[in-house]
Amino acid sequence: MSQAVIKHLKTARLAIRELENMVEGLSEAQANKRNLLLKRAWKESSKVVAHLQKLLGDAPEIEVEMDFDSEDEEVEQDINSEDEEMAEVDELEDEAVEDEAEGEDTEAEVEDGGAEDEPEDGTVKERPSTSISELAQDRFDTAFTRIGNVYCTSEDLVSLILGWDKGTHRTKEDAAFPFLYTAWVGGSSDYLEKTIKELVERTSDWDVALEPFSSVDEKPTLSDRLKSRDKAVIDISESNAVLLWVKSVVSTVNSLKFAADWNELTTERGGKRLKTAYRNTLFNDIKSDWIKDLQERIGGQLFTKLLNKEKNKFRTAHRKVIRSRNQALSLYRKFGATMIVHPVFHPTAGQNARGRSQSWARILQLILEDFQLKMEEQELLQHLIDEGELDGKKVEDEDSAYQLFIDNRHVAATEIICVVLTCVAGKVTSDWVREFLEGNTPQFDGQENLLDKHNE
């Protein structure tokens, strides 16, 4: 196969791959880029056909709708001119990203996810015609049809740890929602300890690994705590499912503490200015070697341009992580430790925001706003009192009944989490997590909305 054919195939493949990654809700600059990619994919594919015609000689002619000269020199000129065109669009897109970070998010960013039914193997199913809001409402109604009838044991936790990460973002989320109101009952801590020890031996370096997390709490200022929590990211890449779960739990508690500090910063006078200053400081710390190397190699206006571009990318990525942490803190304040049991609700995967379905943000809003209403519709609280799960003497009204319902589940989830942590990571790590969980009990009422954009 000629080099020209290979070149066209590679270019077309790259364009098509980038097209596959695009979702609805594009900005104007992104839409322009998408159209150019479509044009490029078609042109490069057509050039491949033209070259194959030339190579086939007397073979039957292959019809194409667009005519392109097959001379390599002219083909190269076409590619170069399109590269210039794409570079201009990339520059526009960078400007759009910067504007977007200062102003309103696009729908895709607000939803904080990818295609609704996009499997992790890269294939893409047809997007349903239902709107995001309607889809989220359907998912919410299905997930919270029979609240209170979900009870799990130690055996169920082991199954969850070993098998939760299968399917698309949407199917994993749908399977996880009932765990927000799951009551961890029955079973045996002896069984859990024995099973966990069979699955993984305790690692001796956990006390050392925890130190960057635990030492942060003693720092005197918000800025110091935020920076330390942002940089104290545990490596949660792990082939052993139990170790991965434990690492993710510890990382989640760190992220929840960060979100609490971050939102305290929001309430301070000049909060926006303080956040900007914090991000700049964090960027300079993390990218210090890169900045120094770039300045030595380039300098001048080009250095400033590339530096600003990198800052914009960093700011956009950091805002996405902040949003993910705020979502997790909102769930924690509503449901407590039950949201920590299931990794779907953990805010990060490594140092990045965890991938979500496209309707994630909307269904999360429904959960936070309408969960209690769902319970009242089902007359669940009275049923739980009648069945003896809730103490009627402690229930003064619907609100206190709801709080008791959540508190019971929070306490049970705390215990089962700490059993696993003690087995795998030891008492120091388990106590650090327990201190946070017992010191921050869920409160269904009186919490500010952490999902507002100004909190990012």
Phi, psi and omega in degrees: 000135183292157178298327180297317179298315180300318180299315181294320179298316180298316181296316179296319181296318178297318180296316181294320180298318179292324177297320182296334182276351183277146181237176178291166179081034182284148171287170181299316180296320179293323178295319177298318179296320179299317179297320178294322178295320176300314180298316181295316180301318180293314183296315182293322177296320180294324178293325176299315178300317181298317178294321178295324176301317181295320181289327182287335177066254185276002180294160180307140183290140177258122183277135172231150184276343181241136185259125178227142176289138185264003179293134184302321183297317181288325176300317179298321178297318178301314182297316181297318181294322178291325177299320177296318179297318180293323179298321178296319179293320177301321179295318177298321181294321177299319178296322179295320178298319180295316179297321183295322179294330179275331186246226185276145174281155172285166180302320182297321180289321179298318181289337172062035179206182179256206180301141189300321182244035184276112179292160182282352177278000175100344177287153183235124176274164180295133180288133178293152181283343181300141179292161180302316182297316180294318179297315179298319179296317178299316180295319179297313181299321180291316184291331186243037180287320185229069181295139175095348181263017180251114178233132183233154182243182177301322178298321179294324179295317178299315178298320179297311182300321185278337190228013186288331192269060178228139177102190180278171175305316184294314182294324177293319178296314181299322178290334185275331187307316180299338180290345176295329181242021179288139173260118180274105187229167175062200181068189185213135176293330177298315178300315183296314180298316181296315182293316180297318180295329176289329182279329182202136174278146179299134177271141188279349187263012185292321180299322178290319181295329182283336189307315179299332179281310187290327182289341182297324186300337183272353183290141192283332186245155177301315183300318179295318180294316181300312183297319180294319179292322179295324184270339181274066182260122180282144178284109184257019171282124188197135180275333179279123187297323181291314177299320179298317180296315180297315179299320181292324177297313180298316179296324180293317178299319176299319180293322178295320177295320177300312182299321178296316178295319182299318181283338170291323176297325180299325184280347180284155178296134183072030184302318181297317179296320179296322178295316179299315179297321179296314181298319179297318179295316179297316179301313181296325178291311184289323186258016187303315180295319180297317180297315181298315180296317180296318181294323179291325183277327189241291182071178175069204184293324180296321176301314180299318181296313181292324178296315179295322179296317179293323177298318179297317178298317180297316181297316180297316180295320181292322178296324178293320177294319178301315180300317180297320179292321178296321177298316180296318180295323177298316178295319180297316181295336180273319189241344180078213190294343180300328181286342179278335182298318185263124184298339178303327183272356177290137190285337187228153169240104189068231180260010183245158174295139181293142178295144182227160170289164186291333181265011183303310185298321182290317180291328175297319178298318179297318180299314183292326185270324194243003183300313181297322178299320178298319179297319180293321179300324183272001183050038187290320185298317178295322178298317180293326175293315180298324182278352178090002179289323176252142180278112182300334180289337181266356184260111179267326181202184181302319183296315181291327177295317178298315181299319179294320177303312181290318182301316180301317181288324178298314181296316181295318179293322178302315182296315185289327175296314185289332175299313180294317181298319179297318180297317189267313189253346179098171187292326182299312179293317180299318180293324179297316178292316181299319180302319178292313184295317181284335180271354181226076181281151182293145177226115186284342187239154172079013179264139178289159180280107182277356182270357175296146183297331183292347178276358179270000000 
